[in-house]
Amino acid sequence: MKKGTNSLNKWLKLAGFSIGGLVVLLLILMFIIPKIFSDDIDNAIQNNLNSLLTTEFTFSNTEVSFFKHFPALTFSIYDIKVDASAPFEDEHLIKADELYCKVDIFNLIFSNDVNINAIVAENADLALKYGPSGQSNYDIYKTSNQSNTGSEAQQDFLLQIHKIQLNDSDLYYDDQASKIKIELNGFNFTGDGSMFTSQADIYSVFYAKAFKMQYDDIVYFENKSIDAEVKSIINTDKLTFLFEKNKIKINKLPFDFEGEFSILKDGYFMDLITNFDNVKLRDFITALPPKYNAWREITNIKGVSSTSIQLKGNYIAQQNIYPDLALDFTYDEGEIDCKVTTEKLQNINIDASVFIPQFNLDRTDININNFRFDLNDEYLVGYYKETYDEKGKYVDSKIESNITLQDLSNAIGVDGLEMTGDLGIYLETKGYQIPEQNIFPKSNGQFDIYNASIKTPFYPKPIDSLNANMVFKNPSGTYQDAKLQINDLNFIFEGEPFTAQGSFENFEDLKYDISAQGQFNLNHFYELLGLDQQQLEGYITANLNLKGQQSDLENANYDQVEHSGNMVFRNISFKSENYPKPLLLKDGKLEFTNTKTSFKNFKVQYDTSDVRLDGDFKNLISYLVSSKKALQGDINLKSDFINLNAFIPSYSSIEDNSKIIDSTDNDNYGVLRVPSRVNLKTKIDVKHILYDSINLYNSSAKLAIRDSTFVLESSTLSLIDAKAQMKGLYRAVSPTEAQFQFNINLENFDIHRAYEELPLFRTIAEPAAYTEGIAGINYQLKGILDAEMAPIYPSLEGRGVIRVKNGQIKGYKLLGKVSKSTDISAIEAPELNEVIIPTRIKDNIINIDEFKIKHRGFRLKTEGQTSFDGDLNLRMRLGLPPFGIIGIPLKVIGDSDDPKIKLGRKTKDLETLSYKQYLELQKDSLQQDLDSLEIKKLQLKFKGQIKADSLKQIQPQDTIKQTITG
């Protein structure tokens, strides 16, 4: 028995030592194996990432461990950074404190494959951006022809990743084209690794402590938590995303999200639906920005709402194609009760829908079937419907209200909103609104506000003593029967009283009676309403009485009109979308008489330009009340300096050498816009005008502005210290395209200076670079300007002569080669006296009619063609002394950098390029198999020019005469 016990103990000791040894060996292996395979894993990940990415991937150090996430082998990379793709290459796409991979060690040992169970990023910072022209910063994935390992190896690597996880990270999304910005802080994400297959069913969850979203610089959500569970199907071959069963919660606001999103060659297709079903309005309000928290705490909000939002259609920004937006909203049995007052809004009911086809706000269908609330014994109730059909806009609405404003402000409880007085509204409208046909809905309405005071949270001072009584009637639905009566409108704002009365009848032939007295601060008034005051600001003082009828003004029946008084303007700043910078009216005064409206001492500043204006408007009243009338008048304009470059509109940014440049700082991009609905005659006296790099001095001109066209009827000016006379016209046909035509006669100018300072002359007269002397030019030219206000050479068409009075050409390569080929040195640097060079321009070709140079008994006749691309096709005859009867025929081909001289006269005409062909070439270039960045560059470069069908044909050469006399 004892012997058996000893034997058992021996075996137990042996087993113990064996197990202990195995444990020790296992522990040793767990330390050793990571070291053995660390280089393999390091190389595998580093090499595969390098094979996948076009941008730089950097990290500080790596670590391999069995114990970090046992039993998986963990490979960690610290302080990683992945650079963004062009044009954002100076920024990062991804940063992370740690990126680690959980590797299946058994698969690594027995199959020698790197099978990654999960990739996890700790404290990551992701920045996703789209530029204004659609460039993305995450175009870092190599195409198959860029990769050294091939697409199959890349795909195999991705298929071995089973899970993607982000912990405590930040995500920033900035789409500069759509003006949407999204920020997620404290972001946690877990995604199925099947996202890397061509047909992926992805289930993912994410949570963020702070969610912020803004559109067009307006913040809609800020510091809100977001929790989401998303199930999607992604087809990476077709670049299609199907979203199904997606549940999201922002703070306490739950909603569902589903639909389809596809990436197209030049944009996106989307059919996305967001539903907020039976949501308590109080939960909805929890998603509002923090500034509403205090109001939410003191306000009881009841009622249930449902909202559905759908975006459907293509979004191709460069072709102005946008999706449809549909919105449905209901709110039932609502109540808003401020806890600190006794008043409350009750029985709130809203049933509304909005449809915006292709984001065209001018065609928006609005259907508010019902809106209502009760306030004590008072109420607001009504409906509003606005639809569009083949006839036009149709309106059907009815609004009725009787409200004590103090009760309303107490019930709402918004801090800083204080109102007193009584408000009454009744408006009933039904019918088509078609201004072009003088059709207006049948209407009957009245607006009354008495003894009111309104103070808002946006401005510390109220508008006081506000009284208004307005009545509008249109019984037949025509402009002729429309009548607006303003019986009383008065208020006090910042201690300044303002009063006005007016009546308007027959809007086809407006009969009016207007009086107004007082001063108005536009800046502070816009602040009071919480509106953007950048569009219009300054002071207006009015003291006027206007009574008459539109037809009497137009027919000069001034004895039937009673006009008197004035309006004074001070520091009026106006911002127009047509111009990149605001226009400032420092001072100005309008004076009204029976025959005209005069403006005196108008001092206007635009950027660095200062202008002084005086003149008369013949039909200012008609222009203001009628969308069909063009403003007529005579203007005298004087200035010391006008910088025309500052008037050229600019896009928010342009692309140059793959960099994003803020054009508001450096580059103007877009053609100069011409005001519409004006017919003005202008006398101009300007000491200095800057256009592009061209300086014009002492300009005196007559300029007509009509039909969206500048017509320069006559002008004299100093250009490169020479006197010039000009006539011309200019018309902008789109934001990126303009037509021009001019006649110029410039006498006694310095040839070499003209080459240095006049870009177009430098293009059509290359030999001027080597010429010293005096010349004159008489030329007619028309064509198209691109978005940079530069001529498109294939569009140019014109004719004229350059007359060299006296000069000499030296160092011109072409003449040097002719001299060398004929061994006649006399013609290498000939003197030019009374040389007349006639030329014609069309289809990218400068046709040179025959001209002669006489020098030291030699007679050189030249004719032929050059192109704007520098190609040469010239025919010469070098007549020998004494009379030039015997001559040497020469032909010049090649290009201006390398002209080739041969004997003979027969040559082949240069290939022409018409403007239509030019545009077709640009279209073709966009259809080639280019990468996304190259396509974006070309699309931006030729934006606005690839519209051949929409081009208006410029008129023949006698256009100027016809336009001036017409």
NORCORGI-V65435 format. One record per run of one state. SS is the DSSP state (~ for helix, > for strand, _ for the rest). FROM is the first residue (numbers start at 1). LEN is the number of residues. If there is no record, write none. Layout:
ss: {SS,SS}
from: {FROM,FROM}
len: {LEN,LEN}
This chain:
ss: {_,~,>,_,>,_,>,_,>,_,>,_,>,_,~,_,>,_,>,_,>,_,~,_,>,_,>,_,>,~,_,>,_,>,_,>,_,>,_,>,~,_,~,_,>,~,_,>,_,>,_,>,~,_,~,_,>,_,>,_,>,~,_,>,~,_,>,_,>,_,>,_,>,_,>,_,>,_,>,~,_,>,~,_,~,_,>,_,>,_,>,_,>,_,~,_,>,~,>,_,>,_,>,_,>,_,>,_,>,_,>,_,>,_,>,~,_,~,_,~,>,_,>,_,~,_,>,_,~,_,~,_,>,_,>,_,>,_,>,_,>,_,>,_,~,_,~,_,~,_,~,_}
from: {1,2,53,54,57,59,61,70,72,84,87,88,92,104,105,112,116,131,136,137,141,142,151,160,161,162,163,176,180,193,197,199,216,218,236,240,251,253,264,268,281,286,290,298,299,317,320,321,322,324,339,344,357,360,361,364,365,376,378,389,393,405,413,418,435,438,439,440,442,456,463,475,478,479,483,494,496,506,511,522,530,536,550,555,558,561,562,575,583,593,597,607,609,618,620,626,631,644,648,649,654,657,659,662,672,673,678,692,694,707,709,720,722,735,737,751,758,759,765,766,771,786,791,792,793,796,797,810,813,823,825,828,831,843,845,856,858,868,871,880,887,896,898,904,915,928,932,942,948,951,959,966}
len: {1,51,1,3,2,2,9,2,12,3,1,4,12,1,7,4,15,5,1,4,1,9,9,1,1,1,13,4,13,4,2,17,2,18,4,11,2,11,4,13,5,4,8,1,18,3,1,1,2,15,5,13,3,1,3,1,11,2,11,4,12,8,5,17,3,1,1,2,14,7,12,3,1,4,11,2,10,5,11,8,6,14,5,3,3,1,13,8,10,4,10,2,9,2,6,5,13,4,1,5,3,2,3,10,1,5,14,2,13,2,11,2,13,2,14,7,1,6,1,5,15,5,1,1,3,1,13,3,10,2,3,3,12,2,11,2,10,3,9,7,9,2,6,11,13,4,10,6,3,8,7,1}
